[in-house]
Amino acid sequence: MEKRTALVLRHKKTGLYYDKMNGHGKELWQARRFMNEEQLAVWSEASIYRPDDPDEYEPVVVEMSIQEVMK
């Protein structure tokens, strides 16, 4: 099994994640992911998809894993 870490934005009040499509979601697989803090910082400054209220979010580290299914 391979594992990676990433950063996602979590809404401080609701605990929901900033996702790729709707703004907020509860599923980590749909959360917008960043490889490191530098990538998150650049996106936060330049992206038209950043949250309107960035101070209401906090970056959290998540661990993702992938494994081949044996038949």
GUTIVEX-849701 format. One line per field, with one value per residue: residue in three letters; x negated, y negated, z of N, C-alpha, C in turn; residue number from 1. Coordinates in steps of 0.02 Angstrom, whole numbers. Example, Ala and Ser with C-alpha at 12.3 -4.5 7.8 and 13.67 -1.06 7.14 Angstrom:
# GUTIVEX-849701
res = ala,ser;
n.c1 = -660,-642;
n.c2 = 284,112;
n.c3 = 390,354;
ca.c1 = -615,-684;
ca.c2 = 225,53;
ca.c3 = 390,357;
c.c1 = -660,-645;
c.c2 = 165,-2;
c.c3 = 390,394;
n = 1,2;
This chain:
# GUTIVEX-849701
res = met,glu,lys,arg,thr,ala,leu,val,leu,arg,his,lys,lys,thr,gly,leu,tyr,tyr,asp,lys,met,asn,gly,his,gly,lys,glu,leu,trp,gln,ala,arg,arg,phe,met,asn,glu,glu,gln,leu,ala,val,trp,ser,glu,ala,ser,ile,tyr,arg,pro,asp,asp,pro,asp,glu,tyr,glu,pro,val,val,val,glu,met,ser,ile,gln,glu,val,met,lys;
n.c1 = -43,-28,-59,-16,-34,66,128,282,420,513,668,683,794,895,830,829,757,666,718,698,801,927,898,918,902,924,847,686,624,674,623,528,360,191,18,-82,-122,-166,-109,26,27,-3,107,209,187,196,296,455,545,532,589,715,705,570,513,597,562,452,294,272,184,196,200,178,213,172,208,179,306,317,364;
n.c2 = 59,-109,-271,-443,-613,-761,-929,-998,-1112,-1152,-1203,-1309,-1325,-1232,-1113,-1057,-1017,-1112,-1091,-1024,-1060,-1111,-1201,-1173,-1020,-855,-746,-682,-636,-717,-838,-984,-966,-997,-992,-1045,-1177,-1290,-1278,-1287,-1419,-1497,-1466,-1515,-1652,-1682,-1611,-1602,-1520,-1516,-1523,-1642,-1693,-1669,-1668,-1594,-1465,-1325,-1250,-1076,-923,-778,-601,-499,-344,-209,-56,93,201,368,508;
n.c3 = 0,-42,24,41,93,106,95,148,149,290,350,485,574,535,504,380,220,98,-59,-228,-313,-256,-154,-11,75,145,117,108,-8,-107,-77,-112,-144,-92,-124,-42,77,9,-120,-84,-33,-148,-229,-146,-156,-293,-364,-446,-390,-254,-81,-33,93,163,292,370,357,389,359,349,375,280,254,117,39,-71,-149,-235,-290,-258,-354;
ca.c1 = 0,-64,-25,-39,0,87,164,349,448,571,705,674,857,935,789,833,697,674,714,681,859,983,878,913,922,901,805,616,605,695,591,473,298,130,-41,-121,-98,-181,-57,88,20,3,178,249,177,207,349,523,584,520,648,727,687,516,498,642,535,386,265,261,148,232,161,214,180,196,185,206,352,298,422;
ca.c2 = 0,-171,-325,-512,-664,-820,-980,-1017,-1167,-1134,-1260,-1309,-1320,-1174,-1053,-1034,-1029,-1151,-1039,-1042,-1080,-1147,-1246,-1137,-950,-815,-691,-700,-621,-772,-900,-1011,-946,-1033,-951,-1076,-1243,-1339,-1272,-1315,-1491,-1526,-1457,-1561,-1720,-1694,-1573,-1628,-1470,-1518,-1542,-1714,-1708,-1622,-1665,-1545,-1398,-1308,-1193,-1015,-871,-715,-547,-462,-280,-174,13,135,253,434,551;
ca.c3 = 0,-45,60,30,132,69,135,127,189,329,377,558,611,517,496,311,180,37,-110,-297,-352,-223,-101,52,72,202,94,95,-78,-149,-54,-153,-110,-108,-108,12,98,-44,-171,-55,-28,-215,-249,-105,-179,-365,-396,-444,-354,-182,-43,-23,162,179,364,401,343,414,323,389,340,272,226,66,24,-130,-146,-288,-266,-284,-368;
c.c1 = -45,-23,-57,-2,16,118,232,371,511,602,704,739,894,896,792,771,713,664,703,740,907,962,868,935,895,854,735,595,625,662,535,409,238,71,-82,-94,-111,-129,9,84,28,75,222,244,202,268,417,569,572,583,654,703,631,499,543,619,467,359,255,226,191,185,204,177,212,167,218,250,332,361,404;
c.c2 = -62,-226,-392,-558,-723,-869,-991,-1074,-1143,-1197,-1256,-1296,-1254,-1109,-1024,-1054,-1071,-1103,-1068,-1072,-1128,-1197,-1211,-1065,-912,-759,-714,-687,-677,-838,-920,-999,-985,-991,-979,-1146,-1297,-1337,-1301,-1391,-1525,-1523,-1507,-1633,-1732,-1661,-1607,-1579,-1469,-1539,-1618,-1738,-1661,-1617,-1616,-1473,-1388,-1250,-1135,-964,-808,-663,-508,-397,-249,-104,51,189,319,476,623;
c.c3 = 0,-9,41,78,87,118,105,172,224,358,453,596,598,514,426,273,119,-21,-180,-335,-316,-170,-35,41,131,182,77,23,-125,-131,-103,-113,-137,-84,-50,27,45,-99,-146,-52,-96,-239,-211,-128,-250,-395,-392,-406,-279,-145,-37,45,186,253,401,391,375,373,371,344,339,242,177,53,-37,-129,-204,-258,-299,-295,-360;
n = 1,2,3,4,5,6,7,8,9,10,11,12,13,14,15,16,17,18,19,20,21,22,23,24,25,26,27,28,29,30,31,32,33,34,35,36,37,38,39,40,41,42,43,44,45,46,47,48,49,50,51,52,53,54,55,56,57,58,59,60,61,62,63,64,65,66,67,68,69,70,71;
